């Protein structure tokens, strides 16, 4: 079929020239009775304050979450820090002149 015959026909191909599936029948998708009692409210985009209170809420929400979780991760973190600090100091001592002498005596 030639393109001119497609353009002259009453059915346009789907996805071309602004014709999409169910464009002409939008709202009539097989429902015999029309819908009633559907109320939709909206507000203009330029009347909305999208980030109203976002900064304040972010600060207080972050503090609330931090204060409730800190006791779960802070003690193991502090214990690991002190264990690593002790291990580093012990390693430096054992690899020093005094540490080698002490290990030779025992």
VODOZA-958962 format. One record per residue: residue in one letter; x negated, y, z of N, C-alpha, C in turn. Coordinates in pm, 1 decimal. Layout:
BEGIN
   code       n_c1       n_c2       n_c3      ca_c1      ca_c2      ca_c3       c_c1       c_c2       c_c3
      A          X          Y          Z          X          Y          Z          X          Y          Z
...
REM end
This chain:
BEGIN
   code       n_c1       n_c2       n_c3      ca_c1      ca_c2      ca_c3       c_c1       c_c2       c_c3
      X      -84.0     -116.8        0.0        0.0        0.0        0.0      -88.6      123.1        0.0
      X      -53.7      221.1      -80.5     -133.2      342.5      -90.3      -98.6      440.4       21.5
      X     -193.8      528.2       58.1     -166.6      622.6      166.5      -47.5      713.4      138.8
      X      -24.1      749.5       14.2       88.6      839.0      -13.2      221.1      771.0       15.3
      X      230.5      641.2       -5.5      354.8      570.7       24.2      378.3      564.2      175.5
      X      268.9      549.8      251.7      283.9      548.2      397.2      333.6      683.4      446.4
      X      278.6      791.5      391.0      319.9      924.2      434.6      461.9      955.9      392.1
      X      508.6      903.3      281.1      644.7      931.0      234.5      748.3      847.1      307.6
      X      708.7      737.9      367.9      803.3      653.1      439.1      851.2      720.3      566.9
      X      965.6      675.3      618.9     1019.8      737.2      740.0      946.8      689.3      865.9
      X      879.0      575.1      860.3      802.1      526.5      974.4      654.6      557.6      954.5
      X      599.6      641.3     1040.7      456.7      670.6     1034.8      381.0      562.9     1109.9
      X      259.3      535.0     1071.2      181.0      436.0     1145.5      153.7      485.5     1287.4
      X      150.7      392.7     1379.8      132.1      426.7     1520.9       -7.7      483.5     1541.2
      X      -16.7      595.5     1614.6     -144.5      657.2     1645.6     -191.8      756.0     1541.8
      X     -113.6      781.8     1437.6     -155.3      876.3     1334.1      -54.9      989.2     1324.6
      X     -105.1     1106.2     1297.6      -24.0     1224.5     1268.4       72.6     1257.7     1380.5
      X       30.0     1242.6     1505.6      114.1     1279.8     1618.9      227.0     1182.5     1647.2
      X      230.4     1067.0     1583.8      334.5      967.1     1608.0      277.0      857.5     1696.2
      X      333.9      838.5     1812.1      285.9      739.1     1906.1      399.9      646.7     1944.0
      X      366.0      535.8     2001.8      464.5      436.1     2040.3      562.5      495.3     2141.2
      X      690.2      479.4     2117.8      799.2      525.1     2203.8      803.6      676.4     2220.1
      X      748.4      752.2     2127.5      755.8      896.8     2138.8      898.8      944.1     2119.3
      X      967.0      886.6     2021.9     1103.8      929.4     1993.0     1203.8      871.4     2091.3
      X     1168.0      763.5     2158.0     1262.6      698.4     2248.4     1218.3      708.8     2393.1
      X     1137.6      809.1     2425.5     1089.8      821.8     2562.0     1207.4      850.2     2655.6
      X     1220.9      772.1     2758.3     1332.9      784.1     2850.5     1444.5      687.6     2818.6
      X     1440.1      626.3     2703.3     1540.4      526.9     2662.7     1469.2      395.5     2637.0
      X     1404.5      341.2     2738.1     1324.6      220.7     2721.2     1405.8       96.2     2753.0
      X     1525.1       89.1     2702.4     1606.0      -29.4     2721.5     1709.2      -16.2     2831.4
      X     1721.1       97.6     2893.1     1817.3      118.7     3000.4     1951.9      157.3     2938.3
      X     2058.2       83.1     2970.1     2189.2      110.5     2912.2     2250.5      234.5     2976.3
      X     2241.5      244.4     3108.6     2297.1      358.1     3181.0     2187.2      459.4     3208.7
      X     2215.2      587.6     3194.9     2113.0      687.5     3227.1     2088.7      691.1     3378.0
      X     1967.8      726.9     3414.8     1934.8      733.8     3556.3     1995.6      859.5     3617.0
      X     2039.2      845.7     3740.9     2098.9      959.6     3810.9     2029.7      978.1     3944.1
      X     2035.2     1098.9     3995.2     1986.1     1127.0     4129.0     1835.3     1133.1     4140.4
      X     1763.5     1143.3     4031.4     1619.0     1154.5     4035.8     1585.2     1302.6     4041.0
      X     1526.0     1344.4     4151.6     1492.8     1485.6     4170.9     1341.6     1499.3     4170.2
      X     1292.0     1591.1     4094.9     1148.4     1612.8     4086.3     1118.7     1756.4     4123.7
      X     1023.0     1774.4     4213.9      980.5     1906.2     4254.4      838.0     1928.6     4207.2
      X      805.8     2050.7     4176.8      670.4     2080.6     4133.7      633.0     2222.2     4171.8
      X      505.3     2250.0     4167.9      455.5     2383.5     4195.4      353.7     2417.0     4087.4
      X      351.5     2539.8     4050.0      260.9     2583.1     3945.3      116.4     2564.7     3989.8
      X       30.1     2530.9     3895.4     -109.5     2505.5     3927.1     -179.4     2630.1     3981.6
      X     -139.3     2747.7     3936.5     -205.5     2868.4     3984.9     -149.7     2914.9     4119.1
      X      -49.9     2847.6     4174.0        2.8     2881.4     4305.9      -50.5     2788.1     4414.4
      X     -122.1     2685.1     4376.0     -174.1     2590.0     4472.1     -308.2     2636.4     4525.8
      X     -332.9     2604.3     4651.5     -463.7     2625.8     4710.3     -520.9     2487.1     4738.6
      X     -591.8     2435.0     4640.8     -632.4     2296.3     4642.7     -727.0     2265.5     4758.3
      X     -819.6     2353.0     4787.5     -919.5     2328.1     4891.5     -887.6     2399.1     5023.0
      X     -760.7     2420.6     5050.6     -722.3     2489.7     5173.6     -761.1     2406.1     5294.8
      X     -848.4     2458.4     5378.5     -889.7     2392.2     5501.0     -985.3     2275.6     5480.6
      X    -1035.8     2256.5     5361.3    -1121.7     2140.5     5334.3    -1254.2     2151.8     5409.9
      X    -1312.9     2269.1     5416.9    -1439.9     2285.0     5487.4    -1426.0     2259.5     5636.1
      X    -1324.6     2318.4     5697.6    -1301.8     2298.5     5840.6    -1269.0     2153.4     5870.4
      X    -1182.6     2093.6     5790.8    -1147.4     1953.6     5812.1    -1267.8     1863.0     5793.5
      X    -1354.6     1896.6     5699.7    -1472.7     1813.0     5675.4    -1565.6     1816.3     5796.1
      X    -1583.6     1933.3     5855.8    -1672.9     1944.2     5971.7    -1617.0     1865.3     6089.6
      X    -1491.5     1885.8     6122.1    -1434.1     1819.2     6238.4    -1415.5     1670.1     6215.6
      X    -1382.0     1630.2     6092.7    -1367.9     1488.1     6063.7    -1503.9     1419.1     6070.4
      X    -1607.0     1485.6     6021.5    -1741.1     1428.5     6027.6    -1785.8     1412.6     6172.5
      X    -1761.2     1512.7     6255.2    -1798.7     1503.1     6397.1    -1721.1     1391.6     6466.7
      X    -1592.6     1380.5     6438.6    -1510.4     1276.6     6501.6    -1562.1     1138.0     6463.9
      X    -1590.6     1116.2     6337.3    -1639.8      985.8     6292.9    -1779.2      957.0     6349.6
      X    -1865.9     1057.6     6352.2    -2001.0     1039.8     6406.5    -1995.6     1003.4     6553.8
      X    -1915.1     1076.8     6632.0    -1911.3     1053.8     6776.3    -1853.7      916.5     6810.6
      X    -1767.9      862.5     6725.0    -1712.0      730.2     6752.9    -1803.7      616.9     6709.5
      X    -1897.4      642.1     6620.9    -1982.8      536.6     6569.3    -2125.7      540.4     6622.9
      X    -2164.9      650.1     6688.3    -2304.4      667.5     6725.9    -2352.1      561.0     6824.7
      X    -2265.6      514.0     6911.8    -2307.7      413.3     7009.6    -2327.9      275.4     6947.7
      X    -2283.8      255.9     6824.4    -2305.6      128.4     6757.0    -2442.7      122.0     6690.0
      X    -2491.2      234.2     6637.3    -2617.0      228.4     6562.3    -2733.7      297.9     6631.5
      X    -2708.6      389.9     6724.0    -2819.3      462.5     6787.4    -2904.0      374.7     6880.8
      X    -2848.1      294.6     6971.0    -2934.0      213.4     7058.6    -3025.2      116.5     6983.2
      X    -2977.2       41.8     6882.8    -3071.9      -42.7     6809.6    -3177.7       37.7     6735.0
      X    -3141.2      155.3     6686.2    -3237.6      239.9     6615.5    -3346.5      287.7     6711.9
      X    -3306.8      329.6     6831.0    -3404.5      376.2     6930.8    -3493.3      260.3     6976.7
      X    -3433.6      143.6     6999.6    -3512.0       26.8     7041.3    -3612.7      -12.9     6933.0
      X    -3569.6      -10.4     6807.7    -3660.6      -44.8     6697.5    -3772.8       57.7     6686.4
      X    -3741.4      185.8     6709.4    -3844.9      289.3     6703.0    -3951.4      265.2     6811.2
      X    -3907.7      240.4     6935.3    -4004.1      218.9     7043.5    -4082.4       89.4     7024.6
      X    -4018.3      -15.4     6972.9    -4090.3     -140.1     6946.0    -4195.6     -118.7     6837.7
      X    -4160.9      -43.8     6734.0    -4257.6      -17.3     6626.7    -4370.8       72.1     6676.7
      X    -4338.2      168.4     6758.9    -4441.2      255.9     6815.5    -4537.6      175.2     6903.1
      X    -4483.9       86.7     6988.6    -4568.3        1.3     7072.0    -4656.4      -89.3     6986.4
      X    -4596.1     -147.8     6878.8    -4672.4     -238.8     6792.6    -4785.3     -165.2     6720.4
      X    -4760.0      -43.2     6676.3    -4865.6       34.7     6608.7    -4979.2       69.3     6705.8
      X    -4942.6      111.0     6826.7    -5046.3      143.8     6925.5    -5125.4       19.6     6964.8
      X    -5057.8      -93.0     6981.7    -5125.5     -218.0     7017.4    -5218.5     -262.3     6903.8
      X    -5174.0     -247.1     6780.3    -5257.2     -283.9     6665.7    -5381.5     -195.8     6658.0
      X    -5362.6      -65.0     6680.6    -5478.7       24.2     6679.4    -5576.9      -11.8     6791.9
      X    -5524.6      -46.6     6908.4    -5611.7      -83.7     7019.9    -5687.6     -212.9     6989.8
      X    -5616.4     -314.0     6940.2    -5681.6     -442.1     6914.7    -5786.0     -433.2     6803.6
      X    -5769.7     -338.9     6711.2    -5866.9     -322.5     6603.5    -5973.0     -217.3     6636.0
      X    -5971.1     -164.8     6758.2    -6074.4      -68.6     6798.9    -6189.9     -143.5     6865.9
      X    -6295.1      -69.0     6895.8    -6412.9     -128.9     6959.9    -6378.1     -184.1     7098.7
      X    -6298.8     -108.1     7176.2    -6260.0     -152.1     7310.4    -6168.0     -273.6     7303.8
      X    -6079.4     -277.8     7208.7    -5987.7     -390.4     7194.4    -6059.0     -517.6     7153.6
      X    -6155.0     -506.2     7065.4    -6231.9     -625.0     7024.3    -6315.5     -678.2     7140.5
      X    -6367.4     -587.1     7218.7    -6445.7     -630.9     7335.0    -6357.1     -700.0     7436.4
      X    -6235.8     -649.5     7456.5    -6144.4     -709.4     7553.4    -6097.4     -845.7     7504.9
      X    -6077.7     -860.9     7376.3    -6034.0     -990.7     7325.1    -6146.8    -1093.5     7326.8
      X    -6273.3    -1050.0     7320.3    -6386.5    -1141.9     7327.0    -6406.6    -1197.0     7467.5
      X    -6372.8    -1115.4     7568.7    -6390.4    -1157.4     7706.4    -6289.1    -1264.3     7746.9
      X    -6171.2    -1258.4     7695.9    -6069.5    -1352.8     7739.8    -6058.1    -1474.3     7652.3
REM end
